[in-house]
């Protein structure tokens, strides 16, 4: 089997290349790691999330979330509290400084992404969007069916 025709490999390579293009913006210019950017992105939009929610929404494990959160907290971009309902959970909140940083960085990250998308035809971009939706839906259905089966 050729790797170039193995879809999971192609998807992983494309995702990594696209991600690296964006890393150039938020890492080199603003000193944020990929993990820190993911957390800041989510918290700037949600306001606050638990450590469990962050792990689920970022595809990072609990240790990665904890390390990235600590770095963001050290930079005063987020703050951490303990959940009122479950003392084992941490709740993370975006600070005003974190929100300002996000509002500065996000348009530049978005512009870089649009730069890449601009190299694609409209029909290719629409097909990619539809394909990602379909793949996400299929994975969600698979996960649901696995939870139902004994």
N, C-alpha and C positions, 0 to 999 in steps of 0.2 A: 504494500500500500504506500502510495506517495503522500507525504505530509501535506503537500500543497493542495490535495483534494480532500483531506480529512477536515470536515467542517469545524469540530471543536478546536482544533489547532489553529485554523485560519481565523476563527473568531477571537481566540485568545491573543494571537499576534496583532490583529487589527486593533483590539481594545487596548493593548499595551502601547502600541505606537501612538494611538490617539491620546491616551492618557499622558504619555511622555511629552507630547506637544503642549499640553496644558500645564504640565509641571514646570515647564520653562517660565511660565508667567508667574504662578504663585510661589514657587520655590526660590528661583533665582532672584526675583525682584522683591518678594515679601518675606522670604525665609520660612515659609510654611511647608511642611512635609505633605505628602499625598493624604496621609491619615488625618493630619491636623486640618487640611482643607475640607475633607469630607465632613468632619465633625462641625467645623465652623459653618459650612454650607447648610447643613441640616439645622443647626441651632439658630442661625440667623433667620431662617424661615419659620421654624416652629416655636422659637422662644425658649422652650425647655423640653428636654427629653430625659428619660431614665437611661442608665447605662445599658440595660437590656434592649431598649428601643434603638439606641445608637448602634449596638452590635447587629441587630436585625436589619436595620436600614442601610448600613454601610458595608456589609459583608466582611466586617472585621471581627476578630475574636475579642473576648473580654479583655485580654491582656493588651492587645493593640489599642483598644478604645481607652483603657486606663492610662497607658503611656502617652497617647496623643492628647488626651484630656489634661493630663498633668502639665504637658508642655504648653498647651493653650492657657491653662490657668496661670502658669509662671509668667506668661506674656500678658496677663490681665485681659485676655480676650473672652474667657468664659469664667464662670464660678461654679462651684460644686456644693451641693447640700445633700443631706441624707433624706430619703423618702420618709414621709410621715406614716405611710401605710406599711412599709417593709424596710426595716432598718438596714437590711443587707444591700438594698439598692441605693445608688447615688443618682441624684437628679442634677443635670447640667443645664446651665442657663447662659445665654449669650449676654455679655456685658455691653454697655454702650460703646466702649472702645472696640469690642469685637464686632458689633454691628457696623460701626464706621469703617473698620478694616474690610469687612465683607463688602460693603457698598462701594469701596474703592477698588477692590480686587475683582469682584464679579464681572463688571462690564468688560474688563480686559481679558478675562478668561473666556467670556462669551464671544468677544470679538475674535479671539484666536480660533475658537471652535467654528465660528462663521467663516473664517478664512479658509479652513479646511473644507467645510461644506460648500463653499463657493467654487471649489474645484470639481464638484460633482454636478451632474445634470439634475434638473428638477425632478425628473422621473426616477433617477437613481436614488435621490434623497428620499422621495416619497416611498419607494420600494424598501429602502433600509428602515425607515420609520415603521412601516407596516410589518416588516419582518421581525423587528425587535419586539413590537407589540405581540405578535403571534407567538414568538419564542417565550416571552415572559408569561403569557397566558397558558401556554402548554406546560411550562414548569410549575406554575401555580396549581394547575389541574392535577399534575402528577403528584405534587406534594400533598394535596388534599386527598387524593385517592390512597396514598400510602398511609395517611393518618386514619382513614376509615377501615382499612384492612387489618384484621387481627394479626 
